[in-house]
Each structure stands twice: as structure tokens, then as C-alpha cells.
Amino acid sequence: MAHLQTTTRVPALWAVAYGPRRSGTVRFLARCLLRVRTFARDLALTDHTGSGGY
């Protein structure tokens, strides 16, 4: 990731990924989904930056 961006809202998935009341498997899957979501967002944003995001 070339730069840090602040998010305007915290997705509901964060509560599942880092909440203490979930099982380890559910938290692991939620964290994987958050990583995929972040990757897809960064990939989409590279089309809108002048240097390709790097």
C-alpha cells in the first residue's frame, strides 16, 4: 500500500473480525474478507491516481 487513508466509517465486518464474542474461525474469515476488501479498494483506486498508486 503506497499511502494510508482514513476511513469515514467502520464496516460491520470489523466488529466480527475483532470482537471478543466470536469464535476463532469466524474472526479469521472476517479478517480475510477485510484484507480482500482493502485490496480490491486499493486496486480500484490505482486507476484514479496519476502515478498508478506508486
N, CA, C and O atoms as a DFTB+ gen file, in Angstrom:
216 C
 N C O
     1  1       0.846      -1.168       0.000
     2  2       0.000       0.000       0.000
     3  2       0.892       1.231       0.000
     4  3       1.771       1.361       0.852
     5  1       0.681       2.110      -0.921
     6  2       1.548       3.254      -1.086
     7  2       1.227       4.387      -0.115
     8  3       2.100       5.197       0.197
     9  1       0.006       4.452       0.358
    10  2      -0.368       5.546       1.241
    11  2      -1.450       5.071       2.201
    12  3      -2.136       4.080       1.951
    13  1      -1.586       5.791       3.290
    14  2      -2.615       5.475       4.270
    15  2      -3.801       6.399       4.058
    16  3      -3.643       7.594       3.808
    17  1      -4.968       5.834       4.160
    18  2      -6.175       6.630       4.028
    19  2      -7.035       6.404       5.259
    20  3      -7.130       5.287       5.767
    21  1      -7.648       7.454       5.725
    22  2      -8.564       7.305       6.841
    23  2      -9.923       6.894       6.294
    24  3     -10.363       7.392       5.258
    25  1     -10.560       6.013       6.976
    26  2     -11.890       5.605       6.555
    27  2     -12.921       6.487       7.224
    28  3     -12.721       6.937       8.352
    29  1     -14.006       6.734       6.548
    30  2     -15.042       7.582       7.102
    31  2     -16.013       6.780       7.954
    32  3     -16.727       7.342       8.785
    33  1     -16.042       5.473       7.750
    34  2     -16.916       4.632       8.560
    35  2     -16.241       3.284       8.777
    36  3     -15.443       2.836       7.954
    37  1     -16.561       2.662       9.863
    38  2     -16.007       1.350      10.175
    39  2     -17.017       0.309       9.712
    40  3     -18.166       0.331      10.154
    41  1     -16.614      -0.601       8.832
    42  2     -17.564      -1.597       8.352
    43  2     -18.003      -2.536       9.472
    44  3     -17.280      -2.742      10.447
    45  1     -19.179      -3.090       9.318
    46  2     -19.707      -4.019      10.322
    47  2     -18.818      -5.254      10.448
    48  3     -18.813      -5.924      11.481
    49  1     -18.079      -5.541       9.404
    50  2     -17.192      -6.694       9.421
    51  2     -16.090      -6.557      10.471
    52  3     -15.585      -7.560      10.976
    53  1     -15.720      -5.330      10.798
    54  2     -14.688      -5.119      11.817
    55  2     -15.154      -5.635      13.175
    56  3     -14.364      -6.202      13.929
    57  1     -16.420      -5.442      13.485
    58  2     -16.951      -5.910      14.763
    59  2     -16.862      -7.424      14.860
    60  3     -16.626      -7.969      15.939
    61  1     -17.049      -8.097      13.749
    62  2     -16.948      -9.554      13.734
    63  2     -15.479      -9.975      13.785
    64  3     -15.127     -10.917      14.494
    65  1     -14.628      -9.282      13.038
    66  2     -13.222      -9.672      12.943
    67  2     -12.467      -9.462      14.247
    68  3     -11.549     -10.223      14.551
    69  1     -12.829      -8.461      15.012
    70  2     -12.067      -8.138      16.211
    71  2     -12.893      -8.193      17.488
    72  3     -12.418      -7.799      18.554
    73  1     -14.124      -8.680      17.387
    74  2     -14.961      -8.804      18.575
    75  2     -14.586     -10.017      19.409
    76  3     -14.221     -11.060      18.867
    77  1     -14.672      -9.885      20.712
    78  2     -14.259     -10.990      21.587
    79  2     -15.277     -12.124      21.669
    80  3     -14.950     -13.200      22.171
    81  1     -16.484     -11.913      21.195
    82  2     -17.537     -12.912      21.378
    83  2     -17.676     -13.875      20.206
    84  3     -18.608     -14.679      20.172
    85  1     -16.767     -13.803      19.256
    86  2     -16.824     -14.682      18.085
    87  2     -15.802     -15.797      18.207
    88  3     -14.800     -15.665      18.909
    89  1     -16.066     -16.893      17.521
    90  2     -15.105     -17.995      17.531
    91  2     -13.885     -17.625      16.692
    92  3     -13.937     -16.697      15.884
    93  1     -12.807     -18.342      16.884
    94  2     -11.568     -18.053      16.175
    95  2     -11.700     -18.200      14.675
    96  3     -11.119     -17.420      13.920
    97  1     -12.452     -19.185      14.237
    98  2     -12.636     -19.406      12.802
    99  2     -13.406     -18.260      12.160
   100  3     -13.050     -17.797      11.076
   101  1     -14.445     -17.811      12.818
   102  2     -15.250     -16.706      12.287
   103  2     -14.423     -15.431      12.227
   104  3     -14.501     -14.684      11.251
   105  1     -13.628     -15.178      13.266
   106  2     -12.772     -13.979      13.262
   107  2     -11.725     -14.059      12.159
   108  3     -11.442     -13.059      11.501
   109  1     -11.149     -15.237      11.951
   110  2     -10.149     -15.420      10.894
   111  2     -10.757     -15.152       9.519
   112  3     -10.159     -14.448       8.705
   113  1     -11.935     -15.705       9.254
   114  2     -12.595     -15.485       7.963
   115  2     -12.972     -14.020       7.762
   116  3     -12.851     -13.497       6.655
   117  1     -13.423     -13.362       8.811
   118  2     -13.776     -11.945       8.711
   119  2     -12.542     -11.098       8.419
   120  3     -12.614     -10.144       7.644
   121  1     -11.408     -11.439       9.035
   122  2     -10.175     -10.693       8.764
   123  2      -9.707     -10.914       7.333
   124  3      -9.200      -9.992       6.695
   125  1      -9.873     -12.132       6.826
   126  2      -9.526     -12.402       5.425
   127  2     -10.408     -11.584       4.485
   128  3      -9.923     -11.044       3.491
   129  1     -11.686     -11.494       4.794
   130  2     -12.584     -10.690       3.962
   131  2     -12.218      -9.209       4.014
   132  3     -12.326      -8.510       3.007
   133  1     -11.790      -8.732       5.169
   134  2     -11.352      -7.337       5.268
   135  2     -10.118      -7.088       4.409
   136  3     -10.007      -6.042       3.770
   137  1      -9.191      -8.042       4.391
   138  2      -7.995      -7.885       3.555
   139  2      -8.357      -7.875       2.079
   140  3      -7.805      -7.086       1.311
   141  1      -9.282      -8.746       1.673
   142  2      -9.716      -8.783       0.270
   143  2     -10.412      -7.481      -0.094
   144  3     -10.199      -6.941      -1.179
   145  1     -11.238      -6.981       0.804
   146  2     -11.943      -5.718       0.558
   147  2     -10.955      -4.562       0.395
   148  3     -11.118      -3.720      -0.488
   149  1      -9.933      -4.525       1.251
   150  2      -8.920      -3.479       1.174
   151  2      -8.125      -3.579      -0.122
   152  3      -7.843      -2.567      -0.763
   153  1      -7.766      -4.798      -0.505
   154  2      -7.025      -4.998      -1.745
   155  2      -7.853      -4.542      -2.954
   156  3      -7.338      -3.864      -3.842
   157  1      -9.118      -4.912      -2.982
   158  2      -9.980      -4.522      -4.106
   159  2     -10.146      -3.008      -4.160
   160  3     -10.174      -2.428      -5.245
   161  1     -10.254      -2.373      -3.017
   162  2     -10.389      -0.910      -2.978
   163  2      -9.113      -0.240      -3.474
   164  3      -9.173       0.704      -4.262
   165  1      -7.954      -0.724      -3.014
   166  2      -6.683      -0.160      -3.472
   167  2      -6.484      -0.375      -4.966
   168  3      -5.969       0.501      -5.661
   169  1      -6.887      -1.523      -5.451
   170  2      -6.783      -1.811      -6.875
   171  2      -7.658      -0.867      -7.690
   172  3      -7.247      -0.397      -8.751
   173  1      -8.836      -0.594      -7.208
   174  2      -9.733       0.331      -7.907
   175  2      -9.197       1.756      -7.870
   176  3      -9.361       2.507      -8.832
   177  1      -8.556       2.133      -6.761
   178  2      -8.043       3.493      -6.641
   179  2      -6.800       3.735      -7.500
   180  3      -6.499       4.884      -7.825
   181  1      -6.074       2.683      -7.873
   182  2      -4.879       2.897      -8.689
   183  2      -5.224       3.461     -10.056
   184  3      -4.401       4.134     -10.676
   185  1      -6.431       3.192     -10.530
   186  2      -6.866       3.752     -11.811
   187  2      -7.099       5.255     -11.734
   188  3      -7.141       5.928     -12.764
   189  1      -7.252       5.787     -10.527
   190  2      -7.613       7.193     -10.379
   191  2      -6.480       8.056      -9.861
   192  3      -6.698       9.222      -9.534
   193  1      -5.278       7.513      -9.778
   194  2      -4.139       8.310      -9.340
   195  2      -3.189       8.513     -10.512
   196  3      -3.126       7.691     -11.427
   197  1      -2.467       9.597     -10.473
   198  2      -1.600       9.935     -11.601
   199  2      -0.446       8.977     -11.829
   200  3      -0.069       8.732     -12.975
   201  1       0.121       8.432     -10.764
   202  2       1.279       7.573     -10.919
   203  2       0.922       6.099     -10.791
   204  3       1.813       5.268     -10.616
   205  1      -0.329       5.762     -10.873
   206  2      -0.733       4.381     -10.743
   207  2      -0.736       3.903      -9.298
   208  3      -0.793       2.697      -9.055
   209  1      -0.677       4.802      -8.348
   210  2      -0.725       4.448      -6.941
   211  2       0.628       4.213      -6.312
   212  3       0.710       3.879      -5.130
   213  1       1.694       4.382      -7.079
   214  2       3.033       4.144      -6.541
   215  2       3.932       5.341      -6.739
   216  3       5.097       5.311      -6.343
